Amino acid sequence: MAESGLFAHVNNSIRSLATEAQVSDTWEFFCECPDLACHALVSLTVVEFDERRTALPPTPILATGHGG
């Protein structure tokens, strides 16, 4: 599994832990850019995360300035 795919899997796991979060609570997710050295964190609410995952096509979680 590519590292960006691994971070997507980890981010999905973080989201599953946030089931009882308030909609305004922010969580730290890992950047899913293809840079193997990147370990940037992205602060998102669960609503923002869900919007990115349900977009067509799904939008990766990326730190500011990181391309996909």
mmJSON file of the N, C-alpha and C atoms, coordinates in Angstrom:
{"data_MODEL":{"atom_site":{
"group_PDB":["ATOM","ATOM","ATOM","ATOM","ATOM","ATOM","ATOM","ATOM","ATOM","ATOM","ATOM","ATOM","ATOM","ATOM","ATOM","ATOM","ATOM","ATOM","ATOM","ATOM","ATOM","ATOM","ATOM","ATOM","ATOM","ATOM","ATOM","ATOM","ATOM","ATOM","ATOM","ATOM","ATOM","ATOM","ATOM","ATOM","ATOM","ATOM","ATOM","ATOM","ATOM","ATOM","ATOM","ATOM","ATOM","ATOM","ATOM","ATOM","ATOM","ATOM","ATOM","ATOM","ATOM","ATOM","ATOM","ATOM","ATOM","ATOM","ATOM","ATOM","ATOM","ATOM","ATOM","ATOM","ATOM","ATOM","ATOM","ATOM","ATOM","ATOM","ATOM","ATOM","ATOM","ATOM","ATOM","ATOM","ATOM","ATOM","ATOM","ATOM","ATOM","ATOM","ATOM","ATOM","ATOM","ATOM","ATOM","ATOM","ATOM","ATOM","ATOM","ATOM","ATOM","ATOM","ATOM","ATOM","ATOM","ATOM","ATOM","ATOM","ATOM","ATOM","ATOM","ATOM","ATOM","ATOM","ATOM","ATOM","ATOM","ATOM","ATOM","ATOM","ATOM","ATOM","ATOM","ATOM","ATOM","ATOM","ATOM","ATOM","ATOM","ATOM","ATOM","ATOM","ATOM","ATOM","ATOM","ATOM","ATOM","ATOM","ATOM","ATOM","ATOM","ATOM","ATOM","ATOM","ATOM","ATOM","ATOM","ATOM","ATOM","ATOM","ATOM","ATOM","ATOM","ATOM","ATOM","ATOM","ATOM","ATOM","ATOM","ATOM","ATOM","ATOM","ATOM","ATOM","ATOM","ATOM","ATOM","ATOM","ATOM","ATOM","ATOM","ATOM","ATOM","ATOM","ATOM","ATOM","ATOM","ATOM","ATOM","ATOM","ATOM","ATOM","ATOM","ATOM","ATOM","ATOM","ATOM","ATOM","ATOM","ATOM","ATOM","ATOM","ATOM","ATOM","ATOM","ATOM","ATOM","ATOM","ATOM","ATOM","ATOM","ATOM","ATOM","ATOM","ATOM","ATOM","ATOM","ATOM","ATOM","ATOM","ATOM","ATOM"],
"id":[1,2,3,4,5,6,7,8,9,10,11,12,13,14,15,16,17,18,19,20,21,22,23,24,25,26,27,28,29,30,31,32,33,34,35,36,37,38,39,40,41,42,43,44,45,46,47,48,49,50,51,52,53,54,55,56,57,58,59,60,61,62,63,64,65,66,67,68,69,70,71,72,73,74,75,76,77,78,79,80,81,82,83,84,85,86,87,88,89,90,91,92,93,94,95,96,97,98,99,100,101,102,103,104,105,106,107,108,109,110,111,112,113,114,115,116,117,118,119,120,121,122,123,124,125,126,127,128,129,130,131,132,133,134,135,136,137,138,139,140,141,142,143,144,145,146,147,148,149,150,151,152,153,154,155,156,157,158,159,160,161,162,163,164,165,166,167,168,169,170,171,172,173,174,175,176,177,178,179,180,181,182,183,184,185,186,187,188,189,190,191,192,193,194,195,196,197,198,199,200,201,202,203,204],
"type_symbol":["N","C","C","N","C","C","N","C","C","N","C","C","N","C","C","N","C","C","N","C","C","N","C","C","N","C","C","N","C","C","N","C","C","N","C","C","N","C","C","N","C","C","N","C","C","N","C","C","N","C","C","N","C","C","N","C","C","N","C","C","N","C","C","N","C","C","N","C","C","N","C","C","N","C","C","N","C","C","N","C","C","N","C","C","N","C","C","N","C","C","N","C","C","N","C","C","N","C","C","N","C","C","N","C","C","N","C","C","N","C","C","N","C","C","N","C","C","N","C","C","N","C","C","N","C","C","N","C","C","N","C","C","N","C","C","N","C","C","N","C","C","N","C","C","N","C","C","N","C","C","N","C","C","N","C","C","N","C","C","N","C","C","N","C","C","N","C","C","N","C","C","N","C","C","N","C","C","N","C","C","N","C","C","N","C","C","N","C","C","N","C","C","N","C","C","N","C","C","N","C","C","N","C","C"],
"label_atom_id":["N","CA","C","N","CA","C","N","CA","C","N","CA","C","N","CA","C","N","CA","C","N","CA","C","N","CA","C","N","CA","C","N","CA","C","N","CA","C","N","CA","C","N","CA","C","N","CA","C","N","CA","C","N","CA","C","N","CA","C","N","CA","C","N","CA","C","N","CA","C","N","CA","C","N","CA","C","N","CA","C","N","CA","C","N","CA","C","N","CA","C","N","CA","C","N","CA","C","N","CA","C","N","CA","C","N","CA","C","N","CA","C","N","CA","C","N","CA","C","N","CA","C","N","CA","C","N","CA","C","N","CA","C","N","CA","C","N","CA","C","N","CA","C","N","CA","C","N","CA","C","N","CA","C","N","CA","C","N","CA","C","N","CA","C","N","CA","C","N","CA","C","N","CA","C","N","CA","C","N","CA","C","N","CA","C","N","CA","C","N","CA","C","N","CA","C","N","CA","C","N","CA","C","N","CA","C","N","CA","C","N","CA","C","N","CA","C","N","CA","C","N","CA","C","N","CA","C","N","CA","C","N","CA","C","N","CA","C"],
"label_alt_id":[null,null,null,null,null,null,null,null,null,null,null,null,null,null,null,null,null,null,null,null,null,null,null,null,null,null,null,null,null,null,null,null,null,null,null,null,null,null,null,null,null,null,null,null,null,null,null,null,null,null,null,null,null,null,null,null,null,null,null,null,null,null,null,null,null,null,null,null,null,null,null,null,null,null,null,null,null,null,null,null,null,null,null,null,null,null,null,null,null,null,null,null,null,null,null,null,null,null,null,null,null,null,null,null,null,null,null,null,null,null,null,null,null,null,null,null,null,null,null,null,null,null,null,null,null,null,null,null,null,null,null,null,null,null,null,null,null,null,null,null,null,null,null,null,null,null,null,null,null,null,null,null,null,null,null,null,null,null,null,null,null,null,null,null,null,null,null,null,null,null,null,null,null,null,null,null,null,null,null,null,null,null,null,null,null,null,null,null,null,null,null,null,null,null,null,null,null,null,null,null,null,null,null,null],
"label_comp_id":["MET","MET","MET","ALA","ALA","ALA","GLU","GLU","GLU","SER","SER","SER","GLY","GLY","GLY","LEU","LEU","LEU","PHE","PHE","PHE","ALA","ALA","ALA","HIS","HIS","HIS","VAL","VAL","VAL","ASN","ASN","ASN","ASN","ASN","ASN","SER","SER","SER","ILE","ILE","ILE","ARG","ARG","ARG","SER","SER","SER","LEU","LEU","LEU","ALA","ALA","ALA","THR","THR","THR","GLU","GLU","GLU","ALA","ALA","ALA","GLN","GLN","GLN","VAL","VAL","VAL","SER","SER","SER","ASP","ASP","ASP","THR","THR","THR","TRP","TRP","TRP","GLU","GLU","GLU","PHE","PHE","PHE","PHE","PHE","PHE","CYS","CYS","CYS","GLU","GLU","GLU","CYS","CYS","CYS","PRO","PRO","PRO","ASP","ASP","ASP","LEU","LEU","LEU","ALA","ALA","ALA","CYS","CYS","CYS","HIS","HIS","HIS","ALA","ALA","ALA","LEU","LEU","LEU","VAL","VAL","VAL","SER","SER","SER","LEU","LEU","LEU","THR","THR","THR","VAL","VAL","VAL","VAL","VAL","VAL","GLU","GLU","GLU","PHE","PHE","PHE","ASP","ASP","ASP","GLU","GLU","GLU","ARG","ARG","ARG","ARG","ARG","ARG","THR","THR","THR","ALA","ALA","ALA","LEU","LEU","LEU","PRO","PRO","PRO","PRO","PRO","PRO","THR","THR","THR","PRO","PRO","PRO","ILE","ILE","ILE","LEU","LEU","LEU","ALA","ALA","ALA","THR","THR","THR","GLY","GLY","GLY","HIS","HIS","HIS","GLY","GLY","GLY","GLY","GLY","GLY"],
"label_asym_id":["A","A","A","A","A","A","A","A","A","A","A","A","A","A","A","A","A","A","A","A","A","A","A","A","A","A","A","A","A","A","A","A","A","A","A","A","A","A","A","A","A","A","A","A","A","A","A","A","A","A","A","A","A","A","A","A","A","A","A","A","A","A","A","A","A","A","A","A","A","A","A","A","A","A","A","A","A","A","A","A","A","A","A","A","A","A","A","A","A","A","A","A","A","A","A","A","A","A","A","A","A","A","A","A","A","A","A","A","A","A","A","A","A","A","A","A","A","A","A","A","A","A","A","A","A","A","A","A","A","A","A","A","A","A","A","A","A","A","A","A","A","A","A","A","A","A","A","A","A","A","A","A","A","A","A","A","A","A","A","A","A","A","A","A","A","A","A","A","A","A","A","A","A","A","A","A","A","A","A","A","A","A","A","A","A","A","A","A","A","A","A","A","A","A","A","A","A","A","A","A","A","A","A","A"],
"label_entity_id":["1","1","1","1","1","1","1","1","1","1","1","1","1","1","1","1","1","1","1","1","1","1","1","1","1","1","1","1","1","1","1","1","1","1","1","1","1","1","1","1","1","1","1","1","1","1","1","1","1","1","1","1","1","1","1","1","1","1","1","1","1","1","1","1","1","1","1","1","1","1","1","1","1","1","1","1","1","1","1","1","1","1","1","1","1","1","1","1","1","1","1","1","1","1","1","1","1","1","1","1","1","1","1","1","1","1","1","1","1","1","1","1","1","1","1","1","1","1","1","1","1","1","1","1","1","1","1","1","1","1","1","1","1","1","1","1","1","1","1","1","1","1","1","1","1","1","1","1","1","1","1","1","1","1","1","1","1","1","1","1","1","1","1","1","1","1","1","1","1","1","1","1","1","1","1","1","1","1","1","1","1","1","1","1","1","1","1","1","1","1","1","1","1","1","1","1","1","1","1","1","1","1","1","1"],
"label_seq_id":[1,1,1,2,2,2,3,3,3,4,4,4,5,5,5,6,6,6,7,7,7,8,8,8,9,9,9,10,10,10,11,11,11,12,12,12,13,13,13,14,14,14,15,15,15,16,16,16,17,17,17,18,18,18,19,19,19,20,20,20,21,21,21,22,22,22,23,23,23,24,24,24,25,25,25,26,26,26,27,27,27,28,28,28,29,29,29,30,30,30,31,31,31,32,32,32,33,33,33,34,34,34,35,35,35,36,36,36,37,37,37,38,38,38,39,39,39,40,40,40,41,41,41,42,42,42,43,43,43,44,44,44,45,45,45,46,46,46,47,47,47,48,48,48,49,49,49,50,50,50,51,51,51,52,52,52,53,53,53,54,54,54,55,55,55,56,56,56,57,57,57,58,58,58,59,59,59,60,60,60,61,61,61,62,62,62,63,63,63,64,64,64,65,65,65,66,66,66,67,67,67,68,68,68],
"pdbx_PDB_ins_code":[null,null,null,null,null,null,null,null,null,null,null,null,null,null,null,null,null,null,null,null,null,null,null,null,null,null,null,null,null,null,null,null,null,null,null,null,null,null,null,null,null,null,null,null,null,null,null,null,null,null,null,null,null,null,null,null,null,null,null,null,null,null,null,null,null,null,null,null,null,null,null,null,null,null,null,null,null,null,null,null,null,null,null,null,null,null,null,null,null,null,null,null,null,null,null,null,null,null,null,null,null,null,null,null,null,null,null,null,null,null,null,null,null,null,null,null,null,null,null,null,null,null,null,null,null,null,null,null,null,null,null,null,null,null,null,null,null,null,null,null,null,null,null,null,null,null,null,null,null,null,null,null,null,null,null,null,null,null,null,null,null,null,null,null,null,null,null,null,null,null,null,null,null,null,null,null,null,null,null,null,null,null,null,null,null,null,null,null,null,null,null,null,null,null,null,null,null,null,null,null,null,null,null,null],
"Cartn_x":[0.859,0.0,0.894,0.655,1.429,1.18,2.166,2.031,0.802,0.488,-0.712,-1.965,-1.961,-3.079,-3.144,-1.979,-1.93,-2.505,-2.125,-2.65,-4.154,-4.649,-6.094,-6.789,-6.196,-6.752,-6.725,-5.609,-5.489,-6.521,-6.659,-7.633,-9.057,-9.38,-10.702,-10.9,-9.837,-9.919,-10.119,-9.411,-9.594,-11.045,-11.566,-12.957,-13.924,-13.662,-14.57,-14.56,-13.47,-13.394,-14.149,-14.434,-15.06,-16.583,-17.177,-18.621,-19.46,-18.954,-19.726,-19.23,-18.434,-17.88,-18.957,-18.785,-19.636,-19.265,-20.214,-19.916,-18.852,-18.689,-17.684,-16.31,-16.223,-14.93,-14.01,-12.74,-11.775,-10.916,-10.51,-9.652,-8.445,-7.343,-6.114,-6.044,-5.966,-5.837,-4.498,-3.98,-2.7,-2.902,-1.951,-1.948,-1.8,-2.583,-2.57,-1.851,-0.943,-0.208,0.775,1.276,2.177,3.613,3.954,5.306,5.52,6.382,6.612,7.203,7.842,8.434,7.44,6.262,5.282,4.554,4.517,3.742,2.936,2.51,1.735,0.364,-0.148,-1.478,-2.454,-3.688,-4.744,-5.884,-6.254,-7.36,-8.666,-9.589,-10.9,-11.966,-13.167,-14.301,-14.73,-15.546,-16.019,-16.887,-17.593,-18.416,-17.522,-16.442,-15.51,-14.875,-14.487,-13.897,-14.899,-16.124,-17.155,-17.461,-17.477,-17.731,-16.649,-15.404,-14.307,-14.396,-14.747,-14.827,-16.033,-17.124,-18.321,-18.394,-17.438,-17.401,-17.183,-17.639,-17.434,-16.532,-15.322,-14.625,-14.226,-13.947,-13.526,-12.308,-12.29,-11.195,-10.217,-8.947,-7.988,-7.807,-7.372,-7.067,-5.647,-5.53,-4.217,-3.941,-2.705,-2.263,-2.209,-2.315,-2.263,-0.995,-1.163,-0.033,0.459,-0.163,0.244,-0.67,-0.079,-0.867,-1.133,-2.088,-2.45,-2.004],
"Cartn_y":[-1.181,0.0,1.229,2.141,3.376,4.166,4.988,5.726,6.629,7.284,8.129,7.279,6.041,5.131,4.694,4.515,4.165,5.296,6.539,7.678,7.833,7.522,7.558,6.539,5.36,4.324,4.784,5.378,5.89,7.0,7.898,8.981,8.437,7.412,6.799,6.198,5.645,5.096,6.207,7.32,8.475,8.934,9.016,9.463,8.515,7.223,6.271,6.425,6.921,7.176,8.443,9.285,10.581,10.515,9.362,9.202,10.061,10.355,11.154,12.594,12.997,14.354,15.382,16.548,17.683,18.137,18.652,19.055,20.148,20.912,21.979,21.512,20.287,19.763,19.528,19.882,19.594,18.413,17.664,16.497,16.668,16.074,16.134,14.895,15.132,14.068,14.219,13.127,13.155,13.588,14.382,14.781,13.515,13.433,12.269,12.548,13.534,13.85,12.711,12.664,11.58,11.708,12.8,12.993,12.063,11.062,10.066,10.662,11.827,12.466,13.369,13.576,14.481,13.803,14.482,14.028,15.202,16.095,17.265,16.827,17.606,17.357,18.385,17.962,18.824,18.815,19.987,20.103,20.236,19.304,19.321,18.935,19.455,18.934,17.626,16.839,15.592,15.89,17.006,17.385,17.663,18.431,18.723,17.437,16.544,15.271,14.48,14.354,13.586,14.172,15.501,16.141,15.773,15.717,15.356,13.897,13.028,11.592,11.252,12.015,11.703,12.481,13.379,14.124,13.129,13.51,12.663,13.391,12.959,11.889,12.364,11.42,11.803,12.723,13.699,14.66,14.215,14.023,13.621,14.71,14.306,15.237,15.743,17.023,17.592,18.832,18.952,20.17,21.293,22.513,23.67,23.638,23.78,23.804,22.439,21.371,20.022,19.538,19.162,18.704,17.212,16.771,15.363,14.634],
"Cartn_z":[0.0,0.0,0.0,-0.932,-0.976,0.299,0.676,1.933,1.932,0.8,0.774,0.979,0.469,0.702,2.151,2.758,4.178,5.016,4.692,5.442,5.226,4.04,3.805,4.703,4.842,5.715,7.179,7.608,8.977,9.199,8.222,8.35,8.477,7.712,7.819,9.207,9.78,11.136,12.161,11.991,12.882,12.801,11.586,11.413,12.117,12.053,12.693,14.214,14.768,16.209,16.604,15.64,15.911,15.797,16.008,15.801,16.729,17.914,18.858,18.948,17.976,17.979,17.68,18.242,17.9,16.486,15.738,14.357,14.29,15.361,15.361,15.857,16.381,16.844,15.651,15.8,14.744,15.161,14.169,14.351,13.452,13.85,13.06,12.17,10.866,9.879,9.179,8.643,7.936,6.489,5.99,4.585,3.735,2.673,1.792,0.468,0.472,-0.751,-1.07,-2.302,-2.689,-2.174,-1.474,-0.949,0.243,0.085,1.132,2.405,2.3,3.48,4.215,3.645,4.241,5.39,6.506,7.661,8.231,7.312,7.714,8.228,9.158,9.695,9.152,8.968,8.449,9.456,9.962,10.922,10.166,10.417,9.779,10.786,10.584,11.34,10.677,11.355,10.751,9.532,9.555,8.4,7.194,7.391,6.296,5.772,6.687,6.276,5.442,5.939,5.239,3.866,3.761,2.466,1.458,1.904,0.998,0.585,1.513,1.201,0.314,0.437,-0.35,-1.656,-1.902,-3.165,-4.317,-5.491,-6.676,-7.649,-7.847,-7.128,-5.731,-4.824,-3.468,-3.514,-2.621,-2.553,-1.475,-1.807,-0.772,0.273,1.437,2.524,2.258,1.956,1.613,2.436,2.895,3.568,2.538,2.999,2.109,1.265,-0.051,-0.962,-1.412,-0.948,-1.341,-2.459,-3.566,-4.714,-4.642,-5.434,-5.432,-6.575],
"occupancy":[1.0,1.0,1.0,1.0,1.0,1.0,1.0,1.0,1.0,1.0,1.0,1.0,1.0,1.0,1.0,1.0,1.0,1.0,1.0,1.0,1.0,1.0,1.0,1.0,1.0,1.0,1.0,1.0,1.0,1.0,1.0,1.0,1.0,1.0,1.0,1.0,1.0,1.0,1.0,1.0,1.0,1.0,1.0,1.0,1.0,1.0,1.0,1.0,1.0,1.0,1.0,1.0,1.0,1.0,1.0,1.0,1.0,1.0,1.0,1.0,1.0,1.0,1.0,1.0,1.0,1.0,1.0,1.0,1.0,1.0,1.0,1.0,1.0,1.0,1.0,1.0,1.0,1.0,1.0,1.0,1.0,1.0,1.0,1.0,1.0,1.0,1.0,1.0,1.0,1.0,1.0,1.0,1.0,1.0,1.0,1.0,1.0,1.0,1.0,1.0,1.0,1.0,1.0,1.0,1.0,1.0,1.0,1.0,1.0,1.0,1.0,1.0,1.0,1.0,1.0,1.0,1.0,1.0,1.0,1.0,1.0,1.0,1.0,1.0,1.0,1.0,1.0,1.0,1.0,1.0,1.0,1.0,1.0,1.0,1.0,1.0,1.0,1.0,1.0,1.0,1.0,1.0,1.0,1.0,1.0,1.0,1.0,1.0,1.0,1.0,1.0,1.0,1.0,1.0,1.0,1.0,1.0,1.0,1.0,1.0,1.0,1.0,1.0,1.0,1.0,1.0,1.0,1.0,1.0,1.0,1.0,1.0,1.0,1.0,1.0,1.0,1.0,1.0,1.0,1.0,1.0,1.0,1.0,1.0,1.0,1.0,1.0,1.0,1.0,1.0,1.0,1.0,1.0,1.0,1.0,1.0,1.0,1.0,1.0,1.0,1.0,1.0,1.0,1.0],
"B_iso_or_equiv":[0.0,0.0,0.0,0.0,0.0,0.0,0.0,0.0,0.0,0.0,0.0,0.0,0.0,0.0,0.0,0.0,0.0,0.0,0.0,0.0,0.0,0.0,0.0,0.0,0.0,0.0,0.0,0.0,0.0,0.0,0.0,0.0,0.0,0.0,0.0,0.0,0.0,0.0,0.0,0.0,0.0,0.0,0.0,0.0,0.0,0.0,0.0,0.0,0.0,0.0,0.0,0.0,0.0,0.0,0.0,0.0,0.0,0.0,0.0,0.0,0.0,0.0,0.0,0.0,0.0,0.0,0.0,0.0,0.0,0.0,0.0,0.0,0.0,0.0,0.0,0.0,0.0,0.0,0.0,0.0,0.0,0.0,0.0,0.0,0.0,0.0,0.0,0.0,0.0,0.0,0.0,0.0,0.0,0.0,0.0,0.0,0.0,0.0,0.0,0.0,0.0,0.0,0.0,0.0,0.0,0.0,0.0,0.0,0.0,0.0,0.0,0.0,0.0,0.0,0.0,0.0,0.0,0.0,0.0,0.0,0.0,0.0,0.0,0.0,0.0,0.0,0.0,0.0,0.0,0.0,0.0,0.0,0.0,0.0,0.0,0.0,0.0,0.0,0.0,0.0,0.0,0.0,0.0,0.0,0.0,0.0,0.0,0.0,0.0,0.0,0.0,0.0,0.0,0.0,0.0,0.0,0.0,0.0,0.0,0.0,0.0,0.0,0.0,0.0,0.0,0.0,0.0,0.0,0.0,0.0,0.0,0.0,0.0,0.0,0.0,0.0,0.0,0.0,0.0,0.0,0.0,0.0,0.0,0.0,0.0,0.0,0.0,0.0,0.0,0.0,0.0,0.0,0.0,0.0,0.0,0.0,0.0,0.0,0.0,0.0,0.0,0.0,0.0,0.0],
"pdbx_formal_charge":[null,null,null,null,null,null,null,null,null,null,null,null,null,null,null,null,null,null,null,null,null,null,null,null,null,null,null,null,null,null,null,null,null,null,null,null,null,null,null,null,null,null,null,null,null,null,null,null,null,null,null,null,null,null,null,null,null,null,null,null,null,null,null,null,null,null,null,null,null,null,null,null,null,null,null,null,null,null,null,null,null,null,null,null,null,null,null,null,null,null,null,null,null,null,null,null,null,null,null,null,null,null,null,null,null,null,null,null,null,null,null,null,null,null,null,null,null,null,null,null,null,null,null,null,null,null,null,null,null,null,null,null,null,null,null,null,null,null,null,null,null,null,null,null,null,null,null,null,null,null,null,null,null,null,null,null,null,null,null,null,null,null,null,null,null,null,null,null,null,null,null,null,null,null,null,null,null,null,null,null,null,null,null,null,null,null,null,null,null,null,null,null,null,null,null,null,null,null,null,null,null,null,null,null],
"auth_seq_id":[1,1,1,2,2,2,3,3,3,4,4,4,5,5,5,6,6,6,7,7,7,8,8,8,9,9,9,10,10,10,11,11,11,12,12,12,13,13,13,14,14,14,15,15,15,16,16,16,17,17,17,18,18,18,19,19,19,20,20,20,21,21,21,22,22,22,23,23,23,24,24,24,25,25,25,26,26,26,27,27,27,28,28,28,29,29,29,30,30,30,31,31,31,32,32,32,33,33,33,34,34,34,35,35,35,36,36,36,37,37,37,38,38,38,39,39,39,40,40,40,41,41,41,42,42,42,43,43,43,44,44,44,45,45,45,46,46,46,47,47,47,48,48,48,49,49,49,50,50,50,51,51,51,52,52,52,53,53,53,54,54,54,55,55,55,56,56,56,57,57,57,58,58,58,59,59,59,60,60,60,61,61,61,62,62,62,63,63,63,64,64,64,65,65,65,66,66,66,67,67,67,68,68,68],
"auth_comp_id":["MET","MET","MET","ALA","ALA","ALA","GLU","GLU","GLU","SER","SER","SER","GLY","GLY","GLY","LEU","LEU","LEU","PHE","PHE","PHE","ALA","ALA","ALA","HIS","HIS","HIS","VAL","VAL","VAL","ASN","ASN","ASN","ASN","ASN","ASN","SER","SER","SER","ILE","ILE","ILE","ARG","ARG","ARG","SER","SER","SER","LEU","LEU","LEU","ALA","ALA","ALA","THR","THR","THR","GLU","GLU","GLU","ALA","ALA","ALA","GLN","GLN","GLN","VAL","VAL","VAL","SER","SER","SER","ASP","ASP","ASP","THR","THR","THR","TRP","TRP","TRP","GLU","GLU","GLU","PHE","PHE","PHE","PHE","PHE","PHE","CYS","CYS","CYS","GLU","GLU","GLU","CYS","CYS","CYS","PRO","PRO","PRO","ASP","ASP","ASP","LEU","LEU","LEU","ALA","ALA","ALA","CYS","CYS","CYS","HIS","HIS","HIS","ALA","ALA","ALA","LEU","LEU","LEU","VAL","VAL","VAL","SER","SER","SER","LEU","LEU","LEU","THR","THR","THR","VAL","VAL","VAL","VAL","VAL","VAL","GLU","GLU","GLU","PHE","PHE","PHE","ASP","ASP","ASP","GLU","GLU","GLU","ARG","ARG","ARG","ARG","ARG","ARG","THR","THR","THR","ALA","ALA","ALA","LEU","LEU","LEU","PRO","PRO","PRO","PRO","PRO","PRO","THR","THR","THR","PRO","PRO","PRO","ILE","ILE","ILE","LEU","LEU","LEU","ALA","ALA","ALA","THR","THR","THR","GLY","GLY","GLY","HIS","HIS","HIS","GLY","GLY","GLY","GLY","GLY","GLY"],
"auth_asym_id":["A","A","A","A","A","A","A","A","A","A","A","A","A","A","A","A","A","A","A","A","A","A","A","A","A","A","A","A","A","A","A","A","A","A","A","A","A","A","A","A","A","A","A","A","A","A","A","A","A","A","A","A","A","A","A","A","A","A","A","A","A","A","A","A","A","A","A","A","A","A","A","A","A","A","A","A","A","A","A","A","A","A","A","A","A","A","A","A","A","A","A","A","A","A","A","A","A","A","A","A","A","A","A","A","A","A","A","A","A","A","A","A","A","A","A","A","A","A","A","A","A","A","A","A","A","A","A","A","A","A","A","A","A","A","A","A","A","A","A","A","A","A","A","A","A","A","A","A","A","A","A","A","A","A","A","A","A","A","A","A","A","A","A","A","A","A","A","A","A","A","A","A","A","A","A","A","A","A","A","A","A","A","A","A","A","A","A","A","A","A","A","A","A","A","A","A","A","A","A","A","A","A","A","A"],
"auth_atom_id":["N","CA","C","N","CA","C","N","CA","C","N","CA","C","N","CA","C","N","CA","C","N","CA","C","N","CA","C","N","CA","C","N","CA","C","N","CA","C","N","CA","C","N","CA","C","N","CA","C","N","CA","C","N","CA","C","N","CA","C","N","CA","C","N","CA","C","N","CA","C","N","CA","C","N","CA","C","N","CA","C","N","CA","C","N","CA","C","N","CA","C","N","CA","C","N","CA","C","N","CA","C","N","CA","C","N","CA","C","N","CA","C","N","CA","C","N","CA","C","N","CA","C","N","CA","C","N","CA","C","N","CA","C","N","CA","C","N","CA","C","N","CA","C","N","CA","C","N","CA","C","N","CA","C","N","CA","C","N","CA","C","N","CA","C","N","CA","C","N","CA","C","N","CA","C","N","CA","C","N","CA","C","N","CA","C","N","CA","C","N","CA","C","N","CA","C","N","CA","C","N","CA","C","N","CA","C","N","CA","C","N","CA","C","N","CA","C","N","CA","C","N","CA","C","N","CA","C","N","CA","C","N","CA","C","N","CA","C"],
"pdbx_PDB_model_num":[1,1,1,1,1,1,1,1,1,1,1,1,1,1,1,1,1,1,1,1,1,1,1,1,1,1,1,1,1,1,1,1,1,1,1,1,1,1,1,1,1,1,1,1,1,1,1,1,1,1,1,1,1,1,1,1,1,1,1,1,1,1,1,1,1,1,1,1,1,1,1,1,1,1,1,1,1,1,1,1,1,1,1,1,1,1,1,1,1,1,1,1,1,1,1,1,1,1,1,1,1,1,1,1,1,1,1,1,1,1,1,1,1,1,1,1,1,1,1,1,1,1,1,1,1,1,1,1,1,1,1,1,1,1,1,1,1,1,1,1,1,1,1,1,1,1,1,1,1,1,1,1,1,1,1,1,1,1,1,1,1,1,1,1,1,1,1,1,1,1,1,1,1,1,1,1,1,1,1,1,1,1,1,1,1,1,1,1,1,1,1,1,1,1,1,1,1,1,1,1,1,1,1,1]
}}}
